[in-house]
Amino acid sequence: MSEPTGAARRRGPFQVGDQVQLTDPKGRHYTFTLEAGKQFHTHKGAFPHDELIGAPEGSVVRTTGNVAYLALRPLLPDYVLSMPRGAAVVYPKDAGQILAMADIFPGARVVEAGVGSGSLSSFLLRAIGDQGMLHSYERRADFAEIAKGNVERYFGGPHPAWQLTVGDLQDNLSDTDVDRVVLDMLAPWECLEAVRKALVPGGILCCYVATTTQLARTVESIREIGCFAEPQPWESMVRTWHVEGLAVRPDHRMIGHTGFLVTARRLADGVEPPMRRRRPAKGAYGEDYEGPGKGGSAER
């Protein structure tokens, strides 16, 4: 049985073509690709690539300035933060939430809109594996080209489960029996009708938006289309900690707001979503609102 795409590049001694992440004594990272006969230069000296080729991962190299660097292969979260960018990348903390809360499983059929620089595409491809399907849509050809290069650089070549289309999802989506749809775009509500036709009953829609106005319109549009269960919106924040002997405290910096996530489950055809039991806050809707909860009564 052959190894999954990219797996051989994640273990064993360093080889020509491998990505290497160096960590200096201050914890700063430097990423480069191993090439025979080349040298890696820093302001603290240089060392030959050949010194790492054939060496085990986790080796330490010293520059001509006698500065030690720890050499490891970059993890995918490290790689996406250092790769060339066209658009902003989906941060690892959000990519992890998408993989978990959208229940991305091996072999899943996934549609993605808004490829950007290929960050989320890389996470999705590794989760679905070679037997899955990821069809990514990107409106801008220059972004698609950058994403293609980043994804292929990480996996060591084209991924058999990936198809990349340049164009709008709502105009080009022809996939059916899709298990998951992930929308990372300015106006995901414009794609809901196309998503409704593509998703299987029980399938999951996951939207990634940046602002509260986008969040509000996305959630309300999902409710209005009537073929999804109640959408679940949230955000995540990550704070690292300083641990040095008895000095244990949160770091002064944290990864705060990067975006909002919304998930919703596709209902079976012809089924109406159950009425929400939550009462809208007073003034949450305009005076002309005639929906459930009008007049202060609890929703059924």
C-alpha positions as CSV (number, residue, x, y, z in Angstrom):
1,M,0.0,0.0,0.0
2,S,1.5,3.3,-1.1
3,E,2.0,6.1,1.4
4,P,-0.5,9.0,1.5
5,T,0.6,12.1,-0.6
6,G,3.3,14.0,1.2
7,A,3.8,11.5,4.1
8,A,7.3,10.6,2.9
9,R,8.4,14.2,3.3
10,R,7.3,14.3,7.0
11,R,9.8,11.7,8.3
12,G,13.3,10.3,8.0
13,P,16.6,12.2,7.4
14,F,16.6,15.5,5.6
15,Q,16.7,15.2,1.8
16,V,17.2,17.6,-1.1
17,G,14.0,19.5,-1.7
18,D,12.8,19.3,2.0
19,Q,11.6,22.4,3.8
20,V,13.7,23.1,6.8
21,Q,12.8,25.4,9.7
22,L,15.7,26.8,11.7
23,T,15.2,28.1,15.2
24,D,17.8,30.5,16.6
25,P,18.6,31.0,20.3
26,K,15.9,33.7,20.6
27,G,13.2,31.5,19.2
28,R,13.0,33.1,15.8
29,H,12.2,30.9,12.8
30,Y,13.8,30.8,9.3
31,T,12.4,28.5,6.6
32,F,14.2,27.4,3.4
33,T,14.4,24.6,0.9
34,L,17.4,22.2,1.0
35,E,19.5,22.4,-2.2
36,A,22.8,20.6,-2.7
37,G,25.8,22.9,-2.8
38,K,23.9,25.9,-1.5
39,Q,24.6,27.9,1.6
40,F,22.1,29.4,4.1
41,H,23.2,32.9,5.2
42,T,22.2,34.9,8.3
43,H,23.5,38.0,9.9
44,K,25.3,35.6,12.3
45,G,27.2,33.8,9.6
46,A,26.4,31.0,7.2
47,F,26.5,27.2,6.9
48,P,26.3,24.8,3.9
49,H,23.0,23.0,3.1
50,D,25.1,19.8,2.6
51,E,25.6,19.8,6.4
52,L,21.9,19.0,6.9
53,I,21.3,16.7,3.8
54,G,21.2,13.2,5.2
55,A,21.2,14.4,8.9
56,P,18.3,13.4,11.2
57,E,15.6,15.8,11.9
58,G,16.2,17.6,15.2
59,S,19.9,18.2,14.4
60,V,21.8,21.4,15.5
61,V,24.0,23.3,13.0
62,R,26.4,26.1,13.7
63,T,27.1,29.0,11.5
64,T,30.5,30.5,10.8
65,G,29.7,32.9,13.6
66,N,29.4,30.0,16.0
67,V,25.6,30.5,16.5
68,A,23.6,27.3,17.0
69,Y,20.4,26.7,15.1
70,L,17.9,23.8,15.7
71,A,16.8,22.2,12.4
72,L,13.4,20.7,12.1
73,R,10.8,20.2,9.3
74,P,8.2,23.0,9.7
75,L,4.8,21.8,10.9
76,L,1.9,22.7,8.7
77,P,0.9,25.6,11.1
78,D,4.5,26.9,10.8
79,Y,4.5,26.5,7.0
80,V,1.3,28.4,6.3
81,L,2.5,31.4,8.4
82,S,5.8,31.6,6.4
83,M,4.7,30.7,2.9
84,P,4.3,33.4,0.1
85,R,1.0,35.2,0.3
86,G,-1.5,36.6,-2.1
87,A,-4.4,37.1,0.2
88,A,-4.4,36.8,4.0
89,V,-4.1,33.2,5.3
90,V,-6.5,31.4,7.5
91,Y,-4.7,31.2,10.8
92,P,-4.0,27.7,12.2
93,K,-6.3,28.3,15.2
94,D,-9.2,28.8,12.8
95,A,-8.2,26.0,10.5
96,G,-8.2,23.7,13.5
97,Q,-11.6,24.8,14.4
98,I,-12.9,24.3,10.9
99,L,-11.5,20.8,10.7
100,A,-13.1,19.9,14.0
101,M,-16.4,21.7,14.0
102,A,-17.1,21.1,10.3
103,D,-16.2,17.4,11.0
104,I,-13.8,17.1,8.1
105,F,-13.2,13.3,7.8
106,P,-11.0,11.1,5.6
107,G,-12.6,10.5,2.2
108,A,-14.9,13.5,2.6
109,R,-16.2,15.4,-0.5
110,V,-15.5,19.0,0.3
111,V,-16.1,22.3,-1.6
112,E,-14.1,25.4,-0.7
113,A,-14.6,29.0,-1.9
114,G,-12.0,31.6,-1.4
115,V,-8.7,29.8,-1.7
116,G,-6.5,32.9,-0.9
117,S,-2.9,31.7,-0.4
118,G,-3.8,28.0,0.0
119,S,-3.5,27.8,3.8
120,L,-6.9,26.2,4.5
121,S,-6.7,24.1,1.3
122,S,-3.5,22.4,2.7
123,F,-5.3,21.6,6.0
124,L,-8.4,20.3,4.3
125,L,-6.3,18.1,1.9
126,R,-4.3,16.5,4.7
127,A,-7.6,15.8,6.6
128,I,-9.5,14.2,3.7
129,G,-6.6,12.2,2.3
130,D,-6.0,10.9,-1.2
131,Q,-9.4,9.2,-1.3
132,G,-11.4,12.4,-0.6
133,M,-12.2,15.3,-2.9
134,L,-11.6,19.0,-2.5
135,H,-12.9,21.3,-5.1
136,S,-11.6,24.8,-4.5
137,Y,-13.0,28.0,-6.1
138,E,-11.0,31.2,-6.3
139,R,-12.2,34.4,-8.2
140,R,-8.7,35.8,-8.7
141,A,-6.3,33.9,-11.0
142,D,-3.2,35.5,-9.3
143,F,-4.3,34.2,-5.9
144,A,-5.1,30.8,-7.4
145,E,-1.6,30.6,-8.8
146,I,0.0,31.4,-5.5
147,A,-2.2,28.9,-3.7
148,K,-1.3,26.2,-6.2
149,G,2.4,26.8,-5.7
150,N,2.1,26.8,-1.9
151,V,0.0,23.6,-1.8
152,E,2.3,21.7,-4.2
153,R,5.4,22.9,-2.4
154,Y,4.0,21.5,0.9
155,F,2.9,18.1,-0.5
156,G,5.9,17.7,-2.9
157,G,3.7,17.9,-6.0
158,P,0.1,17.9,-7.1
159,H,-2.4,16.4,-4.7
160,P,-4.6,13.8,-6.3
161,A,-7.7,14.9,-4.3
162,W,-7.5,18.6,-5.3
163,Q,-9.2,20.4,-8.1
164,L,-8.8,24.2,-8.4
165,T,-11.2,26.3,-10.4
166,V,-10.8,30.0,-11.2
167,G,-14.2,31.6,-11.0
168,D,-17.2,32.4,-8.7
169,L,-18.6,29.4,-6.8
170,Q,-22.3,30.5,-7.4
171,D,-21.7,30.5,-11.1
172,N,-19.5,27.4,-11.5
173,L,-20.5,24.9,-8.8
174,S,-21.6,21.7,-10.4
175,D,-20.5,19.2,-7.7
176,T,-23.3,17.1,-6.2
177,D,-23.4,14.9,-3.1
178,V,-21.0,17.2,-1.3
179,D,-20.4,16.4,2.4
180,R,-19.0,19.8,3.5
181,V,-18.8,23.3,2.1
182,V,-16.4,25.9,3.5
183,L,-16.9,29.5,2.4
184,D,-14.1,32.0,3.2
185,M,-15.3,35.1,1.3
186,L,-16.7,38.6,1.7
187,A,-20.4,37.6,0.9
188,P,-21.1,33.9,1.7
189,W,-24.8,34.6,1.6
190,E,-24.6,35.0,-2.2
191,C,-23.7,31.3,-2.5
192,L,-26.3,29.8,-0.3
193,E,-28.6,28.7,-3.1
194,A,-25.8,26.9,-4.9
195,V,-24.7,25.3,-1.6
196,R,-28.2,24.1,-0.9
197,K,-28.2,22.2,-4.1
198,A,-24.8,20.7,-3.6
199,L,-24.9,19.6,0.0
200,V,-26.2,16.2,1.1
201,P,-28.8,16.0,3.9
202,G,-26.9,16.3,7.2
203,G,-24.0,18.0,5.4
204,I,-22.3,20.9,7.0
205,L,-21.8,24.5,5.8
206,C,-19.0,26.4,7.4
207,C,-18.5,30.2,6.8
208,Y,-15.5,32.2,7.8
209,V,-16.1,36.0,7.9
210,A,-14.2,38.9,9.4
211,T,-16.7,41.5,10.7
212,T,-19.8,41.6,12.8
213,T,-21.9,43.0,9.9
214,Q,-20.8,40.0,7.8
215,L,-21.6,37.7,10.7
216,A,-25.1,39.0,11.2
217,R,-26.0,38.9,7.5
218,T,-24.6,35.4,7.1
219,V,-26.5,34.0,10.1
220,E,-29.8,35.7,9.1
221,S,-29.4,34.5,5.5
222,I,-28.9,30.9,6.6
223,R,-32.0,31.1,8.7
224,E,-34.0,32.7,5.9
225,I,-33.2,30.1,3.2
226,G,-35.0,27.6,5.3
227,C,-33.0,24.4,4.5
228,F,-30.5,24.5,7.4
229,A,-30.8,23.8,11.1
230,E,-30.1,26.8,13.4
231,P,-26.6,28.2,12.6
232,Q,-23.9,28.3,15.3
233,P,-21.6,31.3,15.3
234,W,-18.4,31.7,17.4
235,E,-14.9,32.9,17.5
236,S,-11.7,31.5,19.1
237,M,-8.8,33.2,20.8
238,V,-5.4,31.7,21.7
239,R,-3.1,33.0,24.5
240,T,0.3,31.5,25.2
241,W,1.8,31.3,28.7
242,H,5.3,32.2,30.0
243,V,6.6,29.4,32.3
244,E,10.0,30.0,33.9
245,G,10.5,28.4,37.3
246,L,7.9,30.0,39.6
247,A,7.2,32.7,37.1
248,V,4.0,31.4,35.5
249,R,1.8,34.0,33.8
250,P,0.0,34.6,30.5
251,D,2.1,36.2,27.8
252,H,1.4,39.9,27.0
253,R,0.5,39.1,23.4
254,M,-2.2,36.8,22.2
255,I,-3.8,35.8,18.9
256,G,-7.2,37.5,19.4
257,H,-9.9,38.1,16.8
258,T,-9.0,36.8,13.4
259,G,-12.5,35.9,12.1
260,F,-15.9,34.5,13.0
261,L,-17.0,31.0,12.2
262,V,-20.5,29.8,11.5
263,T,-21.7,26.2,11.0
264,A,-25.1,24.9,10.0
265,R,-26.4,21.4,9.1
266,R,-28.3,20.8,5.8
267,L,-31.8,19.5,6.4
268,A,-33.6,16.9,4.3
269,D,-35.5,18.2,1.3
270,G,-39.0,19.4,2.1
271,V,-38.3,19.7,5.8
272,E,-38.8,23.0,7.7
273,P,-36.4,23.8,10.5
274,P,-37.9,23.6,13.9
275,M,-39.0,26.9,15.5
276,R,-36.3,28.4,17.7
277,R,-37.2,28.6,21.4
278,R,-34.9,31.6,22.0
279,R,-36.7,34.9,22.3
280,P,-35.2,37.8,20.3
281,A,-33.8,40.6,22.4
282,K,-36.0,43.7,22.5
283,G,-35.1,45.9,19.5
284,A,-33.1,43.2,17.8
285,Y,-35.4,43.5,14.7
286,G,-37.0,46.5,13.1
287,E,-40.6,47.6,13.9
288,D,-41.9,45.9,10.8
289,Y,-40.7,42.5,11.9
290,E,-43.5,39.9,11.9
291,G,-41.6,36.7,12.7
292,P,-41.6,34.4,15.7
293,G,-41.5,36.1,19.0
294,K,-43.4,39.2,17.8
295,G,-45.1,41.0,20.7
296,G,-42.8,39.4,23.4
297,S,-44.2,35.9,23.3
298,A,-41.7,33.1,23.5
299,E,-40.9,31.3,20.3
300,R,-42.4,27.8,20.0
